[in-house]
Amino acid sequence: MNIAILGAGAWGTALAVSLAGRHRVALWARDAALASAIGSGRRNPRYLPEVSVPDAVTVTGEFPSALARRDIALIATPTSGLREVLERLRASRSDEPVVWACKGLEQASGKLPHQVVAEVLGEGAECGALSGPSFALEVAQGRPTALTLAARDAGFAKRMARELHHPTLRVYFSTDLAGVEISGAVKNVMAIAAGISDGLGLGLNARAALITRGLAELSRLGLALGGRTETFMGLAGAGDLILTCTGDLSRNRSVGLHLARGEPLDAILKQLGHVAEGVYSASAIEALAAKSASTCRSRGRSARCCFGAPRPATPCSSCSRGIRRRKPKPLNVRV
């Protein structure tokens, strides 16, 4: 398969390295100077200097060149750059399927990535999200990693999961697109909190409590938005939350550690040199949670219906979307 990876940050570079052994990969960098540096030195000196980029990966700073004869566009920009790339795709009249690998909410609109995609490319666009517990460096180094490919179309999700799957990058598929996305967004915010807890020396007990209660909050919000419990207990939910809250390679946890030392946020982000999605998603998630809780109250229910315990015997329709019994559907099925 011919894959255009749009975004040459750490994650885009790692995916290019990982997938190059099985597919023909083109890596697009917004910065032409960075594209030139990667192409000549076969390393990403700015975002992933530890790993060499195979010669088989075509590196370019030209957007049309990256898309030439491609079967799929895999967007690996931060969430803040998603809309711009989608608009470029629309302008280029490209009709290949789109998969995005960013985790967060659009700061200005508070929309999840799939909502931005639908807004720009239309509701009928063939698309999905790639998410799960994954540090870019370890993926690039070929260390075992498991991800989830989520799309509303089960056939597309299964097909893309099969194509991207290889021995060290195991890809499962899901049809719970909203659940996978909200998990990826909220876990980044929780990782900042975990970093603050660790930085203040509150101990391992406190961190475990924070992760566990964070998962409960994530699940309640996700259920209110139509996600499924299985998703929040799986790779995209608990798996990614645990990794990001405990791993030393976590950028969001690193932000929390520095905040606990009293460092100003602007200085932390400048020193980090990478985007920490949790910083930009926090306010959007707070607004989304408040909106979802208000929906419950407007229907004559307490906000505890969605975000507290115990759950009432006859929950509001917003909650029941997430807990009503369904016929079994393919979810995180090995391919």
Disulfide bonds with the S-S distance in Angstrom:
none
